[in-house]
Every structure is written in structure tokens, then in C-alpha cells.
Amino acid sequence: MSAAGNQDRAGLAYLLGRVGLVEDRIRVLVQHRRADDPAPDDPFRGLYVTDEVVEKLLAPAAAPPRADGAAREQIETQADAAEAGGARIRLRRLAAEAGLTALDTEILVIALVPDLDSRFERLYGYLNDDVTRRRATIGLALALADAAPASSAARSRLLPGGPLVDRSLVVLDDADRPFLTRAIRVPDRVAAHLLGDDAVDPTLLGIVTDPVPFPGERSGQLARALQVGQSLVYVRESGAGIGPSVAAAALQAAGRPVLGVELSRLALGRDPRETVTVLGREALLRGAGVVAGPVEALTDHPEALRMLAELPVPVALVGRVNWDPSWTEKVPLLLDAGTLTPTDRIELWSTQLAGRSGAGADPVSLDPTSIPAHFVLGPNQVARAVAAAAASAALDGGVLTADDLRRGARAQNAAGLERLARRTEPAVGWDDIVLPDAARGQLRDLAARARNRDRVLVEWRMRLGGGRGRGVTALFAGDSGTGKTMSAEVIAGELGLDLYTVNLATVVDKYVGETEKNLERIFSEAGGVNAVLLFDEADAIFGKRSEVRDAHDRYANIESAYLLQRMETFDGLAILATNLRSNIDDAFTRRLDMIIDFPAPDERSRLSIWQHCLRPPVPVEDGLDLEFCARSFTMSGGNIRSAATTAGYLAAGADKSIGMAELIAAIAAEYRKMGRLVLEREFGPYLTKLPAPGVPAR
């Protein structure tokens, strides 16, 4: 048997020893009752009262003999020796954690014995003088515990305010009965725990979490506070979900198991006060401290929040809002969770990967620089990301790769932003865009800035004060079709992130103040998502402020002012794309990290775009004169891609490869779509391949 099994066996032996004492006491009380019973053999006893019984009830009652203390002393001595040897006596530990007196513990065992041995049901029925009442009543429990039923001190142990009732270690039934005849019941979870079962209470399923500890300077400070008796802590976090991990590490360092709670789930469905009561009991049974967050999810249930803060165990509440003193009379220790540095993140990834090495992951084979340290993930999210990466790797033989890790990290993004923006998983790379060297170099600089922002802003502390965020914002300016959106997708792919394109229809609202609320929802959701946020046609909401001539101008300026403030505190990566750079307010451009201009492609660039659009597996005829197309037709990259796609449809319809006939017809169609004249001189030697309007190309 394992060491834990031996410890539980010692605790069970102690519990059964205490049950044996109750059985001895029951035997004595039964004999006393039978000796003093005028009709012990009456088959209808308990169903009616005879005159003889009335006389006996009116006569002075003799007190039963007191319990033998020698047997109890022997059991306690054996338990002392077992604990000195490292044994875990659950009943004793529970009594210490819950503040139970010797009488409380005795009552708890007395109420428990019918759940351990069915013989006691009938014995209790006899002692209750009612065969239908098979649990200990308050009066019977006090009698078995050698406590006077008229003693206010003894009775108070089973009233609200006493730990047995307040901690839900016992439940009193039959509230309409006189006090002494109310039945005492031990909840199943308490009985199971005392017998060695550590399964969580079913009420808490789906609510309890297992925070990944993150030891560090702050957790060490918090552990010292817990060790000197601080029982309530509020950990404020700014992002990445580090708060629960800091609190969990502190509790472990203080010698406490951790019971994590997701308050957003607790606040749903049933009355959260009932769940908090069960949670407090579960923490007592385990001897654990509670780590609960986010606290803002419970602010609409102030009574439940107060109960949670005042649980009789160490409680660490976690949230992103400032502590409100009205939440509880208890004064908490306030602690800032801090932020993870790139070194911290790499260490987290490495630790989780090392834990997966037995399941096919080999952290040594992964270059540390391939670990996505720029992903803003907390310890719990990193653990889930590695698990998701391992599941993905199982499709390719079970060996983790950097791509698997990036996919696992992206899988931790919440779905809330998808209701406000269109999600795109990057499918293009650097080889797919054709840009001047200057613009391409700036894009690489932008990716490097996003990748290293935590090192510069957090480790090197190069952005201090003012409540500024750690975000990176850039403006892509250029005509339509010059590659702004594709470049944003390339940046996202380079960083291993998803691209979210904000839908302006979900932002702009005709009602005053609603646009700002929509933008706040987008920024809030984006702050907790590892993604590139693209505001296409950004001048629609980031436009210049104007002189106030009427109410419309005033409220439009308020929107712009709000955006200026919100961009300062944004922690993500945002890209603004516009066709008209001059329309962007100068105050926005000052706050931008980079401005990248996307010029119209020159002849050389147009040729590269044509070649990219018509490369294998696209079927093309030999002798395709792409140099002529690049030289003769001044189109943007977007128009070229559109024309190439049209040529593909024309060729597919004719069941052939793309030739100059299809290409010339597609260019002519693109010209008409752009509103440009189709001049015969532009088509030169390929004029004959130009189809008449309405006639398909051949």
C-alpha cells in the first residue's frame, strides 16, 4: 500500500475507533432506557402513550451513567502517535480547520454513524421512541455526548453561528419540530471525505479549476503574508491570466492545497450563495485555500461575494477592477499580479513541454526561439496550448513542432471577438506579396516590433507612466488593391496569429454613444486575444476632427477623442488601413508606431504579381506574354489578381489552359469594372484577341 494509503488507513482507524465509542455509549443508554421503561416489550411502543408511561415521564429521571474515559484516552493516544509518524487523521484535521470543539466533533461522529453502519438506524429509532426516526436527534446526540439538553452552551453548538451549522458539516431537518427532536444529518460529501474520498462535491463540477502555479517574487511575498495569518487577498491583474497562478503558487508555498474557482461559471444558473457555502465546506475538507476569479463576474451578487470573501479559509480573489471596500467588511491585502516577461513565458512553455516529453514531445529538439514567447498567454493558457499542440501533433506522428505550438496558442483565443470582427487564418507569406524593398523592410520591422515589444516595454521599461498599454499600432496607407490587407495577413502569419478584420457595420451606430460602446467591446475583446486587429477603411472612424458647427460635429469629435484615449491603453497589435492618409487625424498619427506607404506597383512589380497569380498549379499555355501585360496595363495588384481569376474562369469554362485570349478578355473586363475606357491601342498585337462585348473569349 502507498504512503497515502497508509495515512488514510490510520485516519479511518481513528474514525472507526470513535464510532466504537459511540456504540459503547449507545449500549449503555439502551440498557438505561430498558431498565427505566415500564413497557419494554410493548409492540406498539412509540405509537401511543399509556397512563403508566405518563406517570413515568412525570417522575424524576435518573441520569444515565457517564462514558468511560479510559477507552477514549487510549484512542487519542494512538492517534497522537500516528500523527507523529506522519499519518493523516482527517477527522482531527477537519476539526482543527473548522474550529470544532470536542463536543462538536462528538456530535459530528454521532450523526455520522447511521451512514456507516445500518444497525444504528434501528438503535436510534429505539432511543428516539419512534421507529420512523432513524437519525440522531439533537436531544439524543446531546445525551450520547454526555451534554445536558438544557445547557445553553451545548445547544448553541447546533445553532447558526456554530461551526457545525455554519460550515454545513451537519444539516438540521424538521425545522417545525421542537429543538431537541430535530434530526441531524451529515451531508454525503462530508461522510465520503472522512472515509478517504477526495472527489469534488458534485455541486462544484464545472466550477472548480486547477490553476497552474507561477512562483516568483510576488507569490513569495504573498506566501509570507498567508503564513502570518492574512486570510483575504485581492490580486489585481492587467491581463494574460497570471493572477490565479500567482495566488496558487503562494498558497502552495504556504503549505496549502489550492481550490480554484471560475466565478463567471459560478454566477450562472442556481443561487450562487448556495454554491459558495458548498465551496467553503469543500475547502475546509481539503484544508485548501481558495483562488477565485474574475471577481467582476460576481459583483451583481454582493451577498455571495461577501460570503466568499469571509470563508473560514485563506481566500485569494482575482480581478481586473480595483477593489471596492463595500464588497466586504473584511480588509484584504491588495497585490498587483505584475506581467510576464518573455523569459517568464519561455520558461512556462519549456516547463509544460517537459511535462509532455513522456507523451512524444521532445523539448530539447525545439529551438527556444521557436517557442511563441510573444503570445500573451497566462500559465493556465500555456498549459492548455501545449495540450492542444500535442493533440494536433498526434496527426503527424506525435512529435511536436513550432507550428503545432503556434496552433495551440491560437486555439486559446476566446470566441467573443468573432462576433465583432471577421476572423482569418493566415494563408499567405512573404513570398506571396510583391512590394518595394522599402515597404517590405518596414513590414519586417513591424513584425519584429510586435515580437519584441515585451522585452523593450516590460523588461527594459521604455514606456513608463500615463497608463499606456503595450500595444503596437501601424497605419497602412495606399490606393485600393496595393496589398494593405494581404500585408496585414502576412504579418499575422509571421507572428503565428490570426487576423481579425473589424466589420464597420458592427461599429458605427447612428445613436449617440453607441459607436464608442461598440469600439470598447472590440478593444476589450482584442486585448485578451492573440491576434492582429485590422481596421479596414480606417478613415471612417479615425477621421480628422473638425470645427464644431452643430451637434453632429460635436459628437463626431467625441468619438475621435475616445479613440485617441483608447489607442493609448490598447495592449494588442492593431493595423489601420486607409486609401486616404490625409484623412487620418494628426493626433492618431502621432500615436502610431509605424506608417507604411503602399505605392501603386511599377512595371517590374506588376510582372511579379502576374507571375505569382499564374504560377503552378494554374494551367497556362506556353508563350504567355506577361511582360506585355505588365508593360501595357497599369493596374494595382488587386486588379491584377482579379483579372487573373477571371481568366481562370474563362479557361475552365472552355476546358482549356489559360492563354492570351482569356487573359486579354479578363483585362478588358477588369477595365470596364474599374470604369476605364478599353482603348484598342493599349492591346497592341493582341487586339484581335479582344472579344466583342457580350461574346465569350475563345
BANUPA-859775 format. One record per residue: residue in one letter; x negated, y negated, z of N, C-alpha, C in turn. Coordinates in steps of 0.05 Angstrom, whole numbers, plus 5000, padded with zeros to 4 digits. Each point is the difference from the previous one (the first is absolute). Layout:
! residues N
AXYZXYZXYZ ...
END
This chain:
! residues 698
M498350245000501749765000498349755000 S500849794986498449764998500049855027 A498249805001499949835024502649865006 A501249904978502649865003502150205010 G499950254990501950205009499650065030 N497550025009499550055028501049775017 Q499749754990501049775015503050015003 D501450054978502950025000500950235018 R498550225000500850235017499849925029 A498049855008499849915028502449815007 G500749834981502349825005502650165002 L500350204984502550175001500150155026 A497750105009499950155025500949825023 Y499149755000500849815021503049944999 L501149974975502849954998501650235010 L499250244992501550245010499750045030 G497749915010499750015029502049825014 R500349764989502049815011502850114997 V500650144978502650124996500450225021 G497950155006500250205021500849885027 L498949775006500749865025502949935000 V501149904977502849934998501750265004 E499150224988501550255004500150085029 D497749985014500050065029501949825015 R500049754993501849815013502950074994 I500650084975502850084993500850245017 R498150195003500650245015500849935029 V498449825012500649925027502749865002 L500549824980502549855000502450184996 V499750204982502250194995500750155026 Q497950105014500450155025501449825020 H499149755002501349815019502949964993 R500649974975502849954991501750255006 R498950244994501650245004500550045030 A498049945016500450045029502149805011 D500349784987501949805009502549994984 D500450204983502350004982502250175012 P502449895004502250155012501150224981 A499749984975501150204981498050054978 P497750125006497950044979500850184978 D501950195005500850194979502549934986 D501149765004502449924986499549974970 P501450164983499549984971500949744988 F501749855014501049754990498849755013 R497650055013498749785013499449784980 G500349765009499449774983502449914984 L502150174999502449924985502249895017 Y499850055026502049895019498749975027 V501249865018499049955027502050105021 T499250195016501750115021499849835025 D501950045019499949855026497550075015 E499150254998497650085014497549854989 V500049974974497849854987500049715009 V502549885001500249725009498949975028 E500750195018499049985027497050015001 K498950184983497150034999498649754989 L501349874980498949764989500049775021 L502150005017500249795020498150045024 A499150255003498250065023497249894993 P498449935020497349904996498350214984 A498749924979498550184984497250045011 A499150255000497350065009498049964977 A497849875006498049954979498650264992 P499550044975498550244992497149995009 P498750235003497250005009498349844979 R497949885010498249854982498250194985 A499049904978498450174982497350065014 D498950224993497350085010497949854985 G498449845014498049834987497450154993 A499650245011497550144995499850094971 A502250104988499950094972499649764982 R501249775005499549764984497149915002 E498950005023497349925004498150184984 Q500650264999498350194985500149944970 I502449944990500349944971498549754993 E500249795017498749754994497050035002 T499050165018497150055002499050134975 Q501450204990499250144976500049804976 A502049824999500149814979497749805001 D499249925025497749835003497550134989 A499650255006497750144990500050034969 A502450054989500250024971499449744986 E501049785011499449744988497049935003 A498850075022497249955004498350154979 G501150234990498750154979500749914972 G501549794998500749894973502750084990 A501650145016502750084991501849764997 R502150034983501949794995502750095013 I500749875022502550065014502049794991 R501750084981501849814987502049875020 L501050165019501949895019498749785017 R497650065009498549815017499449754984 R499050034975499349774984502449834994 L502350134994502549854995500849845025 A499850135023500749865025498249755004 A497550034994498249775003500649784980 E500450084974500649804979502649855006 A502150145009502649895003500449875028 G498150035017500349895027502050155017 L500150264997501950175015499050055029 T501849985019499450085027500250305002 A499250115024500350295005502950084998 L501849845010502950064998500950004971 D499149804984500750004972499250254986 T497550095005499050244987501650245008 E500750015025501650235010502750014987 I501349774998502649984987499850084970 L497949924987499650074972499850304996 V498450135018499750294998502750145006 I501449905020502650125007502049984977 A500049774986501849974978499150174976 L497550064999498950154977500450305001 V500250115023499950305002502250144985 P502549904998502050154984499250024970 D498349824990499150014973497750204996 L498850095022497950194999500850295006 D502150025017500950275008503149985004 S501450164984502949995000501250095026 R498550145017501150095026500949765017 F498549784996500549775017502649864993 E501150054976502649894993502150105019 R500150265004502050125018499549925029 L497449995008499449935027500949715006 Y499549834981500949725003503149985000 G501350174984502950015000501050085028 Y498750195012500850085027499649785020 L497649875000499449795019501749754996 N500949964974501849784995502950075006 D500550255008502750105005501849964976 D498850034976501549974975498450144978 V501150234991498550164981499749864973 T501549794995499849864974497849795001 R498949935024498049805002497350135006 R498550054978497650175001497449855000 R500249745004497649845004499949885028 A497749925008499749885027501549745000 T501649955021501149745004498149845017 I500649745003498249835016499950105029 G502450075010500150105028498550255003 L500250194982498650265002497049954997 A499249824981497149954997498849885025 L501549825013498949885025499950215022 A502050185001499950215020497650194996 L499650084975497750184994497349865005 A500049734998497549855004499749915029 D501750105018499949935028500349705004 A501849874984500549725003502949965009 A500449825018502749955010501749864978 P502550114995501749884979500849715007 A499949925025500849735007497649815001 S497650104993497649835001500049814975 S500049745005500049824977497450024984 A497850055014497450034986500150244982 A501250225009500150244984501949964976 R502349885005502049964979498949814979 S498449805008499049814981498250124978 R498950245006498350134980501550084976 L502750025002501650084977501949784991 L499349755006501549774991498349854979 P501349834983498449834982498049845016 G497649984991497849885015498050215009 G501050245004498250225006498750114975 P497550105002498650094976501350244986 L501350185015501350234987502149914980 V501749815008502149914982499049804980 D498449815009499049794981498250124978 R498550205006498250134981501450224984 S502650045005501650214987498850285004 L498850045023499050275006502350185010 V502149885010502450155006502449834990 V502250144995502549874992502250075019 L501549805010502250055018502650024985 D501450225002502550044986502349945020 D502550004989502449985017500049745016 A499749774986499849755013502649935016 D502250134992502649945014500250155027 R498250195005500150165025498749845023 P500550085025498549895022497050044997 F498549835012497150004995498750285005 L500750125022498650255007500850234983 T502249994985500850224983499449964971 R498549804993499249954972497750204993 A500250124977498150204992497449864990 I497850145004497349904991499150184978 R499249884977499150164977497349904992 V498250184994497349934989500150024970 P499449794985500050014971498350224989 D500850114978498550234988497149934995 R499549754991497249934993498250005025 V501149925023498450005025499450295008 A502150174998499650285007497950134982 A500249944974498150124981497249915005 H499749745007497349905005498850145025 L501550035021499050125024499250294996 L501250134979499450274994497750024980 G498949774991497650014982500549924972 D502549914993500649934972499449704996 D498449944979499349724994501449904975 A502050144990501549904976501449745008 V500049814981501249745005503050025003 D501249835016502950005003501349964973 P502150164993501349984974501049724994 T500849855021501049734996497949824987 L497450065003497949834991498850094973 L501150224989499050094974500549784979 G497949954984500149794980499349735010 I499749975026499349745012497250015011 V499250225010497350035012497950014977 T497849865004497850004980497550095015 D497950034984497450085011497949814990 P499649765014498149804990497250114999 V498649934979497150084997498449805017 P498550105020498549815017497849864984 F499649745007497849854988498449875023 P497950145009498449895022498349774991 G499649815018498549764993499949825024 E499149764996499749815022502649935013 R502149954984502649935011501350235015 S499850244989501150235014498650055026 G497349955001498550035025500949805021 Q500549754992501049805018502850085011 L501750104982502750075009499950255018 A498250184995499750245017499349925029 R498249815002499249915027502349875015 A501749854985502449885013502050215009 L500350204984501950225007498950155024 Q497550045002498850155023500349855026 V500249745000500449855025502949945006 G501850124984502949995008501749834982 Q499049884979501749854982501950194985 S502649975003501850204989501549904974 L499949744994501449904976498049844984 V499850074975498149864982501549934974 Y499449774989501149934974497749954981 V499850164979497949994981501149864975 R499049774993500949864977498250064976 E501150084978498450074977500849824977 S498149954982500549834977500450164975 G499550255000500450174977498550265002 A500550174980498650264997500650205021 G501949945018500950205019497850105019 I498249825009497950085018500850005029 G502149855007500949985028500550265014 P501750184989500550255013497550175004 S498149984982497550165002498249895022 V499949745003498449885021501250085027 A502749985003501350085025499650295006 A500250174979499750295004497250075010 A498049874988497350055009499549915029 A501349785007499749905028501350205020 L502350104993501450195018498350255003 Q498950104978498450245002497549955017 A498849764996497649945017500749975029 A502549935006500949985028501050275011 G499850214983500750275010502950064996 R501449874982502850044996500650124973 P501750204998501050084973501749774989 V500450014974501449784986502650104989 L502149845004502750064989500749764983 G499750034974500649784981502949994993 V501049764996502949964994500349804977 E501650074980500649824978502649865007 L499849745008502449865010502049944977 S499149984975501849944979502050244996 R499150245006501850234999501750025025 L498849935023501550025025502349815000 A499849774986502149805000502450084983 L499750224984502150084982501950205015 G502550014991501850215010501049955028 R499450205017501250005027498949775017 D501249975024499349795019497050045007 P498349804993497150045006499450025030 R501849905017499450025029499950295009 E501850174989499950285007497450134991 T499149934977497550114989497749915017 V500049745008497849905017499950165026 T502350065011500050165025498750274996 V500850134978498850264994497049974995 L499249794987497249954994498449975026 G501149855019498649975025499750265015 R502050174999499850265013497950174986 E499949994973498150164985497149915007 A499649745002497449905008499250095028 L501950005018499450105027499350295000 L501550164985499450294999497250054989 R499249854981497450054987497749855015 G500849825018497949835013498849814980 A501649924980498949854977500649705003 G498649844985500649724996501549974973 V501649804999501749954976498749784983 V499950064974499149794980502449974981 A501349765001502549964986499849744983 G500850024975500149774982501550074974 P500749804984499649715005502149895019 V499249845018501849905021502349834988 E499449874977502149834988502450164991 A499750264996502350174992502050045022 L499249935025501850055023500949735012 T499449784988500849745012503049965000 D501450144982503049985000501250185022 H498450155015500950175022498449925025 P500549765011498349915022500050185024 E502350135006500150175024498250244996 A500150124976498250234994497149925001 L499449764990497249905001499149965029 R501849905016499349965029499550275013 M501750194995499750275012497350124991 L499449974974497550114989497649885014 A500049735003497749875013499750075029 E502250085013499950065029500050305006 L499350164980499750295006497850055021 P500350215016498150045022497450144990 V499149944976497550114989498749764985 P497450034994498749794984501449974973 V500749754993501449954975498449794984 A499350074975498749814982502049944977 L501049765000501849914979498349864978 V500750054975498549904977501949844982 G499149774991501749854981498349784986 R501349874981498749784985501049735009 V501949995018501049745010498849945027 N500249755008499049925027501850125021 W498950055023501550115022502049795011 D502450095004502149835011500450075029 P499549815019500250075028502850085009 S502149934983502750085008500550304996 W498250144987500550284995500050175025 T498449925020499950155025498949835022 E500750075025498949865023497150085004 K499350234991497350105004498049854982 V497849925011498049844985498050194987 P499849984973498250184986497249894998 L498150174994497449924991500149964970 L499349764990500149944972497250054987 L500050144978497550074986500449984970 D498149884987500049994971498650254989 A501350144982498950264990497549964983 G499649764988497849954983500450124972 T498050004984500150104973497850214995 L500550174980498050204993498049884980 T497550045006497949924981499650224979 P498749944978499550214980498550245012 T498249955019498550215013501950185016 D501949875014502050155015501750184982 R500849894977501650154982498550244988 I497549964992498550224990499750225021 E499649915025499750205022502650155004 L502349864997502650145003500350214977 W499449914976500350194977498150245004 S497649955009498050215003500950205021 T501149895022500950175022502350184991 Q501949884986502350164990499150214979 L498149924983499050194980498550235013 A498549945022498650215014502050205012 G502349905009502050175011501350184979 R499749924975501250164978498050184987 S497550005009497950154986500650305000 G501350095021500750295000502250074981 A501449804989502150064981499349944971 G497449994995499149964972498749734995 A500349815019498749744995497150015009 D498349884985497249995007499149715001 P500249875024499449725001497149934992 V498250195003497249954993499849954970 S501750134984499849974971501249744989 L501349855018501249754991498249775007 D499349844981498449765004501649815018 P498949915023501549825018501149754985 T498749914979501049774986502550074984 S500650254996502450084986502550005018 I499549985026502349995018501249724998 P502649994996501349744995500249835025 A497749895009500049845025501649744997 H500449914976501549754996503050045003 F500950255003502950045005500649925029 V502049845003500749905027501950215012 L498750205013501550225012499150035029 G502050065018499350065028499250295003 P499150075024499150285005502150214993 N502549955008502150204993500450024970 Q499949774986500350014971497750144986 V497649965011497750144989500350305003 A500950095023500450285004502150114980 R502249864996502050094981498949994972 A498449794994498849984973498250244993 V498450085020498250234995501750264997 A502150025015501850234997501350004973 A500949774990501249984974497950064978 A497549905004497950064981499350294999 A500050145023499550295000502250154985 A502549915004502250134985499749964970 S499249764992499549944972497750174989 A497950035016497750154991500650294997 A502050105014500750284997500850084972 L500849804984500850054972497550054983 D497749915009497550034984497850155014 G500850205015498050185013499549945029 G501149785011499849965028497649835009 V498349904982497749845007500849704997 L499849855022500849724999498149844983 T501149804985498449814985500849725008 A498549814990500649725006502849924989 D500750114977502649944988502250115018 D499650235012502050115018500449825024 L497849895010500149825023501649754993 R499549894976501449764992503050064997 R500650234989502950064997501250045028 G498650135018501050035027500449735014 A498249814995500349745012502449854989 R500350024973502349864988502750125009 A499950265007502550135009501049895026 Q498349855015500849895026501549744997 N500349904976501549754996502950045006 A501149815015502950015006501649944975 A502450104999501749974976501549735000 G499849845021501549765002499549804977 L497449994992499349804979501250084973 E500550264996501150094974502849894995 R501449925021502649884997499949714991 L497649885002499649724993498249964976 A498550204992498149984978499950264985 R499049994976499750244983497350125004 R500050255008497450145006499050134974 T497349974996498750124977497550145010 E499750254993497650145007498049954977 P497749895005498149924979499350234981 A500249944974499350214980498049904980 V498849765005498049894982497549935017 G497749994986497549935012498549794985 W497549965007498349794988499750044970 D500050254991499650064972502549934983 D502249955014502549954985500649714996 I498449825011500549724996497849874984 V500849824983498049864983500149705008 L497949915013499949725010497249894995 P499749744999497349884999498450085025 D497450004997498350095022500449835025 A500549744997500449835023502550095016 A502250054986502550085014499650285012 R498750184986499650275011498249985025 G498049844999498349975024501549885024 Q501849814995501649895021501950215012 L501150174983501750225010498550195018 R497550074992498450175017499449865027 D499549744999499549855024502550015018 L502349984988502550015016500350275013 A499450214986500250275012498050035023 A497649894996498050025021500849835024 R501349774996500949845022502150155016 A501950134986502150155014498850235015 R498050134989498850235013498449935025 N498749765000498249935021501149785019 R502649944998501149785015499850045030 D500450255009499850045029497249975011 R498050084984497349965009499349705002 V500949844981499449725000501749855021 L502650055000501849855017500250105029 V499650265004500350125027497250035013 E498350164986497450055013498349745000 W499949854978498349764999501549765010 R502750025004501649795012499749734985 M500450024974499749764983502649864994 R502250085013502549854999501249995028 L499549795014500849975027502149795004 G501850055018501949795008502249964980 G502049855009502249914982502050214994 G499850245012501950214995499950114972 R497749974987499850084972499850314999 G501250104979499950294995497450094987 R499950264994497750114987500650074971 G502049864989500850074973498149894978 V500350114976498649914977502149934979 T499849754990502049914980498549904975 A501150054977498849924975502149914981 L499349824982501849904979498950104973 F501850134985499450084973501549814981 A498649844985501349814983499350054971 G502050004983499550054971502650044986 D499949984973502450044984501150285003 S502650034993501250265001498550204982 G499650245011498750214985497050005000 T498849835018497149995000498850205021 G501650165013498950215017500249955030 K501649815009500149945028501250235016 T502350114992501250225014498350254999 M498950064977498250234998497649975018 S498949765002497749965017500750045029 A502449925008500850055027500250305006 E500950154980500250295003497250125001 V498149894985497350105001498849955028 I500449775011499049935027501250205020 A502650054998501350195018498750284997 G499650084975498850274996497150015010 E498549794997497349995010499950035030 L502049895014500150015029501550245011 G501250164981501550235008502749935012 L501149764993502549905011502250024979 D502549985010502349974982500449714993 L501349954977500649734992503049955004 Y500749795014502849935004500549734987 T501850004980500649764985502649885012 V499949765011502349885012502049934979 N502550095005502249934983501249745009 L499749794983501049735007503050005005 A501450194988502950015005500750065029 T498150145014500550075028499049785018 V498849794989498749795016501749744999 V500449904976501349744997503050025006 D500949835017502850005008501149714999 K502449974991501149734998500749885027 Y500350165020500749895027497549905014 V500349785015497849885013498950195022 G497350034999498750175020499850294994 E501650104981500050284994497550084985 T499049834983497550064985497750055019 E499849825021497850035019500350275016 K502550075006500450255015499250244983 N500749994974499250224982497050024998 L498749774997497050004999498850105025 E501249935023498950105026500250305002 R502250114990500350295000497950134983 I499549884977497950114982497349995013 F499249775011497449975012499750185024 S502150035016499950175024499650294992 E501650094980499750284991497350044988 A499149814984497450034986497750005020 G500349865023497949995020499450285011 G502050185000499650275011499650214978 V499549914975499750194978497349954987 N498750224993497449984986500749994970 A500149764990500849964972499149734990 V500149974973499649744988502849894994 L500549765009502549864997499849814977 L501550044979499949834976502549834998 F499649734999502249824995499849914971 D501550144983499949924971501749754996 E499349844981501349744995500149845026 A497749985013499949895027500849715002 D499849854977500749725002503049965006 A501650214998502849975007500449955030 I498250115016500349965029497549865012 F497849984986497749865010499549744985 G502249884990499749764984499449765016 K499449784986499149755012502349885016 R499349885022502049845015500449744986 S502449895002500649764985501049785020 E500249764989501149785016502950065006 V500849955025502750065009501949784989 R501750094982502049814989502850085009 D500450265006502650095010499650245018 A502250125009499850235018498750244987 H500450034974498850234987497049985001 D498949764995497149975002499050055028 R501549915020499150045028499850295006 Y502050164994500050285007498050164983 A499649914975497950134984497349965012 N499549765011497449955013499750165025 I502350045014499850175025499150284993 E501050114978499250274991497050004995 S499049804986497249994994498349975026 A500949845018498649965025499950265016 Y502350145000500050265014497950194988 L500050024973498150174987497149935007 L499449745001497349925007499250105027 Q501849995019499550105027499750305001 R501850134985500050305001497650124986 M499149874979497650104987497549995018 E500049815019497849975018499850245019 T502250125007500150225020500250274987 F500150024974500350264987497550175002 D500450255006497750185004499450194977 G501649984979499750194978498549884976 L500350134977498849924975502249914981 A500149754994502249894983498849874975 I501350054978499149884974502449844989 L499549754993502049834987499349994971 A502050054983499649994971501849794988 T498849834983501649794988499049944972 N501949924983499349914973499149705000 L500849865021499549715001498649935026 R497450004999498549955024500549725011 S500649814982500449735009502549975016 N501850204999502549985016499650095029 I497850125007499550095027499249775017 D501249985024499449785018497150005008 D498749775001497249985007499450115028 A502049985018499550105027499850305000 F501350134981499750294998497350074989 T499149864980497450074988497749965020 R500349815019497949985021499950245017 R502350135005500150235018499350274985 L499749984974499450254985497050065003 D499550265001497250095001498649994973 M501650064979498850004973502149914980 I499149874979501749934977498650114975 I501550184986498850134976501749924976 D498649894980501449924975499850234980 F502250054987500250214980500449864972 P497949974985500349864974501250194979 A501049884979501050164978497750154987 P500350254992497850164989498949894974 D497450004997498849924975500050244981 E498849974977500150214980498750265010 R497749975013498750245011501750145020 S501249845018501750125021502550134987 R501249874979502350124988499350264987 L497650034988499250254988499850225022 S498949935022499750195022502850095010 I501949815001502750075009501350194980 W499749944974501250184980498850285003 Q497450015004498750265002500950155025 H500449865022501050125024502850114996 C501749844987502850084997500350244981 L498150044981500350204980497950225003 R499050045024498050215004501450265005 P498650234997501250265005501350015027 P502250155003501250194980501849884979 V500049744997501849874980499050104972 P501850114983499150094973499949764981 V497749964988499749784981498750104974 E500749874978498850084974497249894998 D498450144984497349904995500149744985 G498049835005499849754986501849785010 L500950025025501849805012498349745003 D500949794988498449754999500749825024 L499050085023500649855025498549735000 E497649994986498649744999501749794986 F501450084979501849814986502249905019 C501250195015502249935019498949805021 A497750065010498949825021499349734989 R499049994976499149754987502449834991 S502050134989502249854987502349925018 F500550155021502449965016499249925029 T500649755006499349895026502350065020 M499550225015502150085019498650065027 S501749985021499050075026499850305004 G498750095021499850285005502750145003 G501849865013502750115003501450044974 N499749814982501250024973498850234984 I497350025003498750224985500950275010 R500250035026501050265011502950054991 S501649794999502850044991500150084971 A498349874983499950074972499050284996 A498050095015498950274998502250205007 T501549945021502150185008502250024978 T500749774988502050004978499050174977 A497449974993498850174979500250295007 G499650075025500350285008502850104996 Y502049845006502850094995500550044971 L499049814984500450024971498850264989 A497550065009498750244991501450255010 A500950005024501450235011502650054985 G501449784992502550034985499550124973 A497749954988499450114974498450265002 D499550095025498650255005497249994987 K498549795005497349974988498349855020 S497449974993498149845016500449714994 I499049835019500249714996498049914978 G501149874980498449894978500349704999 M498849884980500249714997502849914994 A501650164987502749934994501649965026 E499750195018501449985026498949765016 L497449974999498849785016500849734990 I500049964973500849744989503049955005 A501650204998502949975006500449935029 A498450125018500349945029499149725006 I497949914987499049735005502149804990 A501250054977502149824990502349985019 A500850235011502250015020499249845025 E497650035008499149865024499949704995 Y499349914975500049724993502949895002 R501850154989502849905001501049985029 K499250205017500850005028498849755014 M497749924992498749775012501049744989 G501750024979501049754987498149874981 R498050154991498049894982500750084971 L499349834982500550064972498250224990 V501150184984498550214987499049904973 L497649895000498949884975498550224984 E500750004975498950214983496949984998 R498949765001497149974997498550125024 E501350035023498650115023499650304997 F501650134983499850294997498150094978 G499049804984497850064981500550244983 P498150184999500250244982502250195009 Y501149965024502050195010502849894996 L500349794983502649884996501950214989 T499050174983501850204987501150205020 K498750025023501050195021502149875018 L500449744996502049875016502850074991 P501750135016502750074992501849774999 A502050024982502049804999501750015026 P501149775008501649995025502250214998 G500250165022502150215001499250264987 V497650014987499150244987497950135017 P500250255009498050125017497450044985 A497849995015497350054987499850294992 R498450034978499650274990497050064998 
END
